[in-house]
Amino acid sequence: MLRHTVGRAYDDLADLAERGPLRTRGTSPVVRDIGYFEPRPGALEVFARIGAGDRLRAMAFRLEQGRDLRWRCTAVEVGGPRRTRPDDD
């Protein structure tokens, strides 16, 4: 998915992959629900509820369609507000 991700979302997704917030022991994660909102043509804000055992996590991401008509992820979050970084000033 990283090659379909741009800007800050690339760094956020790489950080999430490293931390593995959806990894579980035993029970495999299962998508329980998905939904989306279209704030404007060519942009989608998508959410998924992911269950694993007795835990339920949330994942949200934004997709934007480029001039080449390819969709790219421009923002991603898992389980709550993203962590602040020194360059967030």
C-alpha positions in Angstrom: 0.0 0.0 0.0 2.9 2.3 0.6 3.3 3.0 -3.2 -0.3 4.2 -3.2 0.3 6.7 -0.4 1.5 10.3 -0.5 2.8 13.0 1.8 2.4 12.7 5.5 0.2 9.6 5.1 3.3 7.7 3.9 5.2 8.4 7.1 2.1 7.6 9.2 1.5 4.3 7.5 5.2 3.3 7.8 5.0 4.1 11.5 1.8 2.1 11.9 3.4 -0.9 10.1 6.4 -0.8 12.4 4.3 -0.5 15.6 1.7 -3.1 14.5 -1.3 -1.8 16.4 -3.7 -4.3 14.7 -1.5 -7.3 15.5 -2.9 -9.8 18.0 -2.0 -13.0 19.6 -4.2 -15.9 18.7 -7.3 -14.4 17.1 -6.8 -12.9 13.6 -8.2 -9.4 13.0 -11.5 -9.3 11.2 -13.1 -6.3 9.6 -16.5 -5.8 11.4 -17.8 -2.7 9.6 -16.7 -0.2 6.9 -18.2 3.0 5.8 -17.2 6.2 3.9 -18.1 9.8 3.4 -17.5 11.7 0.1 -16.7 15.3 1.1 -16.2 16.2 -2.6 -15.9 14.4 -5.9 -12.5 12.7 -6.1 -12.1 12.4 -2.3 -13.3 9.7 0.1 -13.0 9.5 3.9 -13.2 5.8 4.9 -13.4 4.1 8.2 -13.2 0.4 9.3 -13.9 -1.2 12.6 -11.6 -4.1 13.2 -12.2 -6.8 15.8 -9.7 -9.3 17.3 -10.9 -11.3 20.2 -12.6 -9.0 22.6 -10.8 -5.9 21.2 -12.3 -3.5 18.7 -10.1 -1.0 16.9 -10.8 1.8 14.5 -9.0 2.7 11.3 -9.6 5.8 9.2 -8.0 7.0 6.0 -8.6 9.5 3.3 -8.3 8.7 -0.4 -7.9 11.3 -3.1 -8.1 10.8 -6.9 -5.2 12.3 -8.8 -5.2 13.9 -12.3 -4.1 10.5 -13.6 -7.3 9.0 -12.1 -5.4 6.8 -9.7 -6.5 6.8 -6.0 -3.9 7.6 -3.3 -4.1 7.5 0.4 -3.4 11.0 1.8 -4.1 10.5 5.5 -4.4 7.5 7.9 -5.1 6.9 11.6 -5.6 3.9 13.8 -7.4 3.8 17.2 -7.4 7.5 18.0 -5.6 10.8 17.4 -2.1 10.5 15.8 0.9 11.0 17.9 2.5 14.5 17.7 5.9 14.8 16.2 8.5 17.6 16.5 7.7 18.9 13.0 3.9 19.2 13.9 4.4 22.8 15.2 
